[in-house]
Amino acid sequence: MEDLRSLKALQLDALREVANIGAGHAATALSQMVGETIMISVPTINIARLEDVPPQVGDPDQPVAAVLMHMLGDLTGRTLLVFPRRTAIRLAELLLRRQSPPDEFSEMQQSAIKEAGNILSSAYMNALSDFMGMMLLPSPPSLAIDMSTAVLTTAYLQFGSDKDYVFCVESEFRLSDIGEKLSGYFLLLPDAASLQAILKAVRVA
């Protein structure tokens, strides 16, 4: 799939705009969930092989919380929303409106992170759905808390191979009322046919 390596600036801009819209929807949803005004930075979008992704989302030896969803409908594949552990714990605190122990995830915290991942991933998927003019349906979310290298494996993702390409969107959410920043990574792993459809939509296939 060498087409991805030759994406022109204009085509990357189109994908970045989709990511930007998705992140905007995600920020609005997150604002409503935590009761704070949330702004977003312009997302950074990278396209890489799955085997090259772990370093992009943080130190391979640091734990992350990752929410996996299957993408169903006209496009198929997987989505993964990855938060560094500290960000995930802070997000759970904001959602549950109470302090949390720094080194453990309670069942309630895990449920809150899973629900946040569900809503945020759906926001990105809705933006892609609108851009493509296709129906995308998310599966129920599942949560993994592990090292990023363990989470980003084909075994966990039930995906093709390490050589498959991934769209990696880094978004930074700023809680302007309290001056905090939360960063997360939205990974889109389209199946082969869906990847071709996305490339065709930005006119590189």
Secondary structure as UniProt FT lines:
FT   HELIX           2..6
FT   HELIX           9..34
FT   STRAND          38..40
FT   STRAND          44..49
FT   HELIX           50..52
FT   HELIX           54..57
FT   TURN            60..61
FT   STRAND          63..73
FT   STRAND          77..84
FT   HELIX           85..96
FT   TURN            102..103
FT   HELIX           107..132
FT   STRAND          136..138
FT   STRAND          142..147
FT   HELIX           148..151
FT   HELIX           154..157
FT   TURN            162..163
FT   STRAND          165..175
FT   TURN            176..179
FT   STRAND          180..190
FT   HELIX           192..201
FT   TURN            202..203
//
